[in-house]
Amino acid sequence: MKALNILVTGGAGFIGRWVVDRLLKDGHYVWVLDDLSNGNLENLVDLQNHKNYQDFVNGDIKDIRVLNHLFFKKFDVCYHLAASINVQDSIDNPGKTFNNDVIGTFNVLEQCKRHHVKLVFMSTCMVYERAYSDDGISEMNSVKPASPYAGSKLAAENMVLSYYYAYDLPVTVIRPFNTYGPFQKTDGEGGVVAIFINNMLEDKPLKIYGDGTQTRDLLYVEDCARFVVESGYSDKVNGEVINAGLGKDISINELAKLIVKDETKIKHVTHIHPQSEIPKLLCDYSKAKALLGWEPEYRLEEGIKKTETWIKSTNLL
Ligand SMILES: NC(=O)c1ccc[n+]([C@@H]2O[C@H](COP(=O)([O-])OP(=O)(O)OC[C@H]3O[C@@H](n4cnc5c(N)ncnc54)[C@H](O)[C@@H]3O)[C@@H](O)[C@H]2O)c1
């Protein structure tokens, strides 16, 4: 495959840095745009000396001048990951999520149209309607904007897909399930796996919102990043919406027990926003397998071990 010029928005964030890593390993030239509102330059330290790493631009996707300037680089693909990602924040402050996730995406989309750049739009499994079937959630399942985060992602998805139909722009919408692994934040902003491991290591209680029977399909971040980059390489997925997940779900109670072993460390607390809780998340990734040949490679136990090793290493610094 020929080396491509690639822009990763949100590339200093948790998943973004793994996407940059994968793209560099695949031989591409990579630019990163991030306003560092939730990302960190430290996440890119191991990558920035790679010969194909081009530049980091500290900028906001809401700033059209920054985008105008950057897109003269003649990108082949733009992976658009920059977003406000917190469901509870989106309920408390919907304007921020709307501006970043809808308006910001529109700005990126306009640039992709102007310069004819393939766009991979990072959506989320949080857009799906409740589904209880053990067959898993496929792209055919109904969607429901249960939070302004989900509503904003759905609005942005629709705009992205409309440019495929109206302007023949190559675009792909991807909906990864809950992703975890090294470089995810371990405080309240992070994901459940990172927070639980960190609390276990610091001998703090593992807090579970609600009764803990809600399930999650947990995707290891290197599997997620491989899925993201493959979506940008293949013409077969233009105009498509595609899921990725482990294909297995686990209840938050079982996850806590897997991580902490000592059950007295587990505490149940009242849910702050029970209306945005999804009781069961299980991914059917058969479309990703059929179109991209993608399947997850890491079992949950392996991913937890890698995450724990990384968190321990950061605590030593
Ligand atoms: N973490 C998950 O489980 C998960 C699952 C599915 C989809 N996603 C999506 O994947 C993407 C990355 O998520 P993440 O977990 O790595 O989160 P993250 O917060 O670590 O990454 C998002 C990055 O975008 C940057 N950013 C935010 N607003 C920006 C703006 N206006 N301009 C420029 N940069 C901006 C942040 O600084 C951050 O580095 C998001 O689009 C998120 O919705 C995440």
The ligand as an ORCA input file, in Angstrom:
! r2SCAN-3c Opt
* xyz 0 1
  N     -13.315      5.860     24.798
  C     -14.304      5.123     24.309
  O     -14.713      4.132     24.901
  C     -14.947      5.506     22.989
  C     -15.843      4.603     22.400
  C     -16.428      4.941     21.184
  C     -16.126      6.117     20.563
  N     -15.267      6.992     21.160
  C     -14.946      8.229     20.423
  O     -13.565      8.173     20.113
  C     -13.024      9.475     20.062
  C     -11.799      9.565     20.975
  O     -12.213      9.279     22.304
  P     -11.185      9.104     23.506
  O     -11.778      8.149     24.458
  O      -9.832      8.848     22.966
  O     -11.287     10.540     24.174
  P     -10.195     11.664     24.436
  O     -10.892     12.772     25.137
  O      -8.993     11.079     25.051
  O      -9.840     12.123     22.938
  C     -10.488     13.211     22.307
  C      -9.424     14.222     21.937
  O     -10.048     15.307     21.238
  C      -9.483     16.522     21.702
  N     -10.484     17.568     21.469
  C     -11.673     17.734     22.101
  N     -12.311     18.813     21.614
  C     -11.511     19.329     20.640
  C     -11.615     20.450     19.772
  N     -12.678     21.263     19.815
  N     -10.618     20.685     18.892
  C      -9.514     19.874     18.852
  N      -9.363     18.799     19.647
  C     -10.346     18.540     20.536
  C      -9.170     16.302     23.166
  O      -8.171     17.168     23.672
  C      -8.727     14.842     23.163
  O      -7.322     14.731     22.991
  C     -14.156     10.435     20.437
  O     -14.735     10.907     19.229
  C     -15.143      9.536     21.171
  O     -16.456     10.024     21.063
  C     -14.669      6.703     22.354
*
